[in-house]
Amino acid sequence: MSSSTPPGSGWIVPFYDLQDRLTGCYSAPPHATHVEAARRLREQYPQATRLLELGAGGGQFAVSAAAEGFAVTALELRAAGVSHMLRLAREQGVTLSAVQGDFYTATPGGPFDLVAYWDGFGIGSDDDQRRLLTRISGWLAPQGHALLDIYTPWYWASHAGYTRHTDTYTQVYGFDRAACRMTDTYVDPSGQRHSQSLRCYSPDDLRRLLAGTGLRLARAEPGGMFDTGTGTWHPQADWASCMTFQAVLVPE
Ligand SMILES: C[S@@+](CC[C@H](N)C(=O)[O-])C[C@H]1O[C@@H](n2cnc3c(N)ncnc32)[C@H](O)[C@@H]1O
């Protein structure tokens, strides 16, 4: 199997650059949820020191984790995300290793006690995901844990069509039932459409995906949900309504 970026992934940098231009989500300071997520990780894994974050966006979690005392390596494809991360680290007075690179080809070092990938798993095909999982297995220390947010098919299937109108853009969620992928489309002020798509998995789907990667699913916990009716985010939902679940993976 080749170890290069998957074909068809040329949309990734332009899409997240555009999402940042429209929403500012990767240029913001850390939010209380990033600080809380880092604090919880410290509490759950008191012995862990070396943390690798994949697809670190604008570095808001990475910087919060460094402030909790983790030795953070943050890997991100977007140059603008890495620049923002370094700016945040300077402002907050923390140090971290920010690596601009592609997680299919980069060599971020290791071994790591924790590998985290928040809100991004599923960008490629099942084969791409297996390739990434095999790499994660190689980066983990023998007693290490990988923590991944996984999108659930049931949430995204039931929210297909949800549309958010703002003064500057329109955002529409969809769900490709045949491919089991959520789609997230921004319509910019000129009317041009820009989409991302992520593969959704149940815990059982993920168990099958993990076969041969060197990792096994140790735990799965329901994550949060965005209530499209009230427009509010709930950080903790139940299995029936969660938008993501958190998979805790360990070496086999
Ligand atoms: C949905 S965003 C989530 C960002 C961040 N984890 C967060 O929760 O705010 C996915 C991120 O993964 C990055 N990414 C996607 N493919 C990547 C790859 N092959 N290597 C490194 N980063 C990648 C994107 O540039 C983007 O910043």
The ligand as a MOL file (V3000), in Angstrom:
LIG
                    3D

  0  0  0     0  0            999 V3000
M  V30 BEGIN CTAB
M  V30 COUNTS 27 29 0 0 0
M  V30 BEGIN ATOM
M  V30 1 C -12.4160 19.1150 11.1950 0
M  V30 2 S -10.8320 19.8480 11.4100 0 CHG=1
M  V30 3 C -10.6350 19.6550 13.1740 0
M  V30 4 C -9.5250 20.4740 13.7580 0
M  V30 5 C -9.2950 20.2780 15.2500 0
M  V30 6 N -8.9990 18.9080 15.5720 0
M  V30 7 C -10.4820 20.7810 16.0140 0
M  V30 8 O -11.1830 19.9690 16.6430 0
M  V30 9 O -10.7140 22.0050 16.0010 0 CHG=-1
M  V30 10 C -9.7150 18.6130 10.7650 0
M  V30 11 C -8.2750 19.0630 10.7590 0
M  V30 12 O -7.4560 17.9770 10.3270 0
M  V30 13 C -6.4660 18.4940 9.4390 0
M  V30 14 N -6.0480 17.4020 8.5380 0
M  V30 15 C -6.8130 16.7760 7.6160 0
M  V30 16 N -6.0990 15.8500 6.9540 0
M  V30 17 C -4.8510 15.8950 7.4770 0
M  V30 18 C -3.6550 15.1780 7.2000 0
M  V30 19 N -3.5990 14.2430 6.2270 0
M  V30 20 N -2.5590 15.4540 7.9440 0
M  V30 21 C -2.5980 16.4070 8.9210 0
M  V30 22 N -3.7080 17.1380 9.2150 0
M  V30 23 C -4.8220 16.8760 8.5060 0
M  V30 24 C -7.1810 19.6110 8.7000 0
M  V30 25 O -6.2870 20.5280 8.0890 0
M  V30 26 C -8.0130 20.2300 9.8150 0
M  V30 27 O -7.2970 21.2300 10.4980 0
M  V30 END ATOM
M  V30 BEGIN BOND
M  V30 1 1 1 2
M  V30 2 1 2 3
M  V30 3 1 2 10
M  V30 4 1 3 4
M  V30 5 1 4 5
M  V30 6 1 5 6
M  V30 7 1 5 7
M  V30 8 2 7 8
M  V30 9 1 7 9
M  V30 10 1 10 11
M  V30 11 1 11 12
M  V30 12 1 11 26
M  V30 13 1 12 13
M  V30 14 1 13 14
M  V30 15 1 13 24
M  V30 16 1 14 15
M  V30 17 1 14 23
M  V30 18 2 15 16
M  V30 19 1 16 17
M  V30 20 1 17 18
M  V30 21 2 17 23
M  V30 22 1 18 19
M  V30 23 2 18 20
M  V30 24 1 20 21
M  V30 25 2 21 22
M  V30 26 1 22 23
M  V30 27 1 24 25
M  V30 28 1 24 26
M  V30 29 1 26 27
M  V30 END BOND
M  V30 END CTAB
M  END
